[in-house]
Amino acid sequence: MTAAQLPPVAPEVTATLVEDLSPRLRKRLDAAVTKLGARPTYRDGDTVTIEVDDETELRLHAPSGAVATPDAITCGCLLAPACVHRAAAACAAPVADPVPDPADQPVPAAPEPVPATDPASATGPTPVTNHAPTAATATPDPAAPPEVASPAQRGAADALWAAGAAVLEAGVDGAGAVTQAALLRAAHTARLRQLPRVAGAALSVVTLLRAARAGDPSYRTAELVTALAELLGTAHRVAAASGAELATVRGRARRPYSPDGALRLYGLFTEPVVTDSGHGGVRTWVAGADGRLCTVGDVAPGGVGRALGVADRAVRLGDSALTHRELGRAGLAVSGATVSPDGRLGAGKGVKAVTARGAAWTEPPLAALWATPPSEQATRALRSTSRYADPDGGGSDLLFLDVELLGAVRESGGTCLLARCEGGIDVRLAVADDDPALAHRDNLMLLAAAPGARLRIIGRLVPALHPRLTLLACSHPTGEGTIDLGLDRLRRADLPDPAAPVHLASRRPGESDAHSPLYLLERRVEQTVPAGRAALGMLGDVTAETRRISRAGLHTAAGLLTALCASAARRDRDHFGRLLPADTDDFALYWLAAARYTAAVAESLCAAAWGAPRPAGETPSRSR
């Protein structure tokens, strides 16, 4: 049995079932979760059954797609309903997304006609964040005092802070089902107190904890670091926030898709999507007349084989017969469109789409995407990729550049393509996916054999100490059409000079692969998450590391590393010499400051490499 075979369970259901267990059964809960994972499972309509043993069955009833009440999980054992099996099943299942409150639902848009297919007469789509005003978005009365968090909201934020600090104290190894249930209960309470942003962060932490403990190959420690810092940082801000900042900290319930009326869209390119969890498919990028980017995706279990096959299937949008490859070079006229906050186009029953003329990358409206200076594009992309960006920030992580190819450059991790863009900025173009079934690697090496070629490219920003992108699409070297670099394959005959040898460009000054000493602090932040505070407290003297960091001018980082390790090792004793409980708040504050600081410095260094100012953001203070 895997978590994907079970219906999602509402956070409050899992929390209730765990809280109802006796202390003795709570100690057995993690083992019960592991044991259930090895048992056979089958589905019959809305009910999933787990064979606990030869004589006992456990059933999860999810008529609405998710288990919404505790009594929807039943067990046939003699101890039921007070048995450990019900709670174990809830802990093994995915966490259900909260149901948005009716007051937070978008107002349906009035019907609009399908827009004209002539680009000259097309009108741009409305901005994706143009929702109906709500309590969180309405313009405040300037004469009224700014709104502050209610006592109930501050209490909910404090509970989430305490639950997040407990995860940090225990680490992944110690944050079992009981610790996760405390987070789920606090998240449910926060949602009821109209704090959806911090509640969502808590659910992300639980999901990543389960992935880490289950050995999921798609799990990354850095993602859990980001989720934990988002949880602690947002909970920390609730008490002091007011006015517009409070609205940002509070957030809004997730709106899967919002009505967006009639859209005239122009295809840009299609990229294959292959995940570590075994999913595969494609994502086709399109742009509106105003340059806003949207995507049409088709990703499901299947891996790279499915990604290659789906590229030639019709897009799931209205009555369009275009395949994903074709849409990347054509256009669509859509009525009744729905768009998610991150630009995904919905494919509901009310959506109608007809094929329309596309536009070349050198024609309006697409040409405008390449007119923005690279430094400004990097600033926008950094806002999108920032680990702790406020929601509804908008933008994408794509860059649109005109470049001259310089040749290949060898790095510690392989070979990438060096190119020069506007402003004399040398950019490293890396492979988006090294899977040999995809065309990325072969195409990049062929392009490296054409130094001096000038291309129009689309790439995804990779935050690094030097300008870096993963290369996704480019204009054809002959000037005719475009190339989806993950799906289409270039031939040597397509290059301007087929006989040109691959040029290995030497590194420019300052472009070495050496780490900034900042990594010494970053790795301590990451080491805390798997093993908890105690593991960091056993490091001993870190003077050599702090001196190295200070020599690089990062005095704040050196101070944070010293304070973080000292807080991890600090344990006070009572009058009888017995150890007192650790101060989890103190350690969590230092860890949060270190996590946010390292992210901010990394973003600053990336922005400086592109010649861009650092994206605006805040760093948490030490006091609470």
Stockholm file with secondary structure:
# STOCKHOLM 1.0

chainA/1-624         MTAAQLPPVAPEVTATLVEDLSPRLRKRLDAAVTKLGARPTYRDGDTVTIEVDDETELRLHAPSGAVATPDAITCGCLLAPACVHRAAAACAAPVADPVPDPADQPVPAAPEPVPATDPASATGPTPVTNHAPTAATATPDPAAPPEVASPAQRGAADALWAAGAAVLEAGVDGAGAVTQAALLRAAHTARLRQLPRVAGAALSVVTLLRAARAGDPSYRTAELVTALAELLGTAHRVAAASGAELATVRGRARRPYSPDGALRLYGLFTEPVVTDSGHGGVRTWVAGADGRLCTVGDVAPGGVGRALGVADRAVRLGDSALTHRELGRAGLAVSGATVSPDGRLGAGKGVKAVTARGAAWTEPPLAALWATPPSEQATRALRSTSRYADPDGGGSDLLFLDVELLGAVRESGGTCLLARCEGGIDVRLAVADDDPALAHRDNLMLLAAAPGARLRIIGRLVPALHPRLTLLACSHPTGEGTIDLGLDRLRRADLPDPAAPVHLASRRPGESDAHSPLYLLERRVEQTVPAGRAALGMLGDVTAETRRISRAGLHTAAGLLTALCASAARRDRDHFGRLLPADTDDFALYWLAAARYTAAVAESLCAAAWGAPRPAGETPSRSR
#=GR chainA/1-624 SS CCGGGSCCBCHHHHHHHHHTSCHHHHHHHHHHHHHHTTSCEEEETTEEEEECSSSCEEEEECTTSSBCSGGGEEECSTTTTSSHHHHHHHHHSCBCCCCCCGGGSCCCCCCCCCCCSSGGGCCCCCCTTCCCCCTTTSCCCTTSCCCBCCHHHHHHHHHHHHHHHHHHHHHHHHCCHHHHHHHHHHHHHHHHTTCHHHHHHHHHHHHHHHHHHTTCTTCCHHHHHHHHHHHHHHHHHHTTCBHHHHHHHHCCCCCSCEEEEEEEEEEEEEEEEECTTSEEEEEEEEEETTCCEEEEEEEEECHHHHHHHHTTSBCSSTTCCCBHHHHTTSEEEEEEEEECTTCBBCCCTTCEEEEECCCCTTSTTGGGGGTSCHHHHHHHHHHHHCTTCCTTCCCCSEEEEEEEEEEEEEETTEEEEEEEEGGGEEEEEEESCCCTTSSHHHHHHHHHTCTTCEEEEEEEECCSSSCEEEEEEEECTTSSSEEETTTSCCCGGGSSCTTCCCCBCCCCTTCCCCCCTHHHHHHHHHHHHHHCHHHHHTSCCCHHHHHHHHHTTCHHHHHHHHHHHHHHHCCCBCTTSCBCCCCHHHHHHHHHHHHHHHHHHHHHHHHHHTTCCCCCCCCCCSCC
#=GC SS_cons         CCGGGSCCBCHHHHHHHHHTSCHHHHHHHHHHHHHHTTSCEEEETTEEEEECSSSCEEEEECTTSSBCSGGGEEECSTTTTSSHHHHHHHHHSCBCCCCCCGGGSCCCCCCCCCCCSSGGGCCCCCCTTCCCCCTTTSCCCTTSCCCBCCHHHHHHHHHHHHHHHHHHHHHHHHCCHHHHHHHHHHHHHHHHTTCHHHHHHHHHHHHHHHHHHTTCTTCCHHHHHHHHHHHHHHHHHHTTCBHHHHHHHHCCCCCSCEEEEEEEEEEEEEEEEECTTSEEEEEEEEEETTCCEEEEEEEEECHHHHHHHHTTSBCSSTTCCCBHHHHTTSEEEEEEEEECTTCBBCCCTTCEEEEECCCCTTSTTGGGGGTSCHHHHHHHHHHHHCTTCCTTCCCCSEEEEEEEEEEEEEETTEEEEEEEEGGGEEEEEEESCCCTTSSHHHHHHHHHTCTTCEEEEEEEECCSSSCEEEEEEEECTTSSSEEETTTSCCCGGGSSCTTCCCCBCCCCTTCCCCCCTHHHHHHHHHHHHHHCHHHHHTSCCCHHHHHHHHHTTCHHHHHHHHHHHHHHHCCCBCTTSCBCCCCHHHHHHHHHHHHHHHHHHHHHHHHHHTTCCCCCCCCCCSCC
//
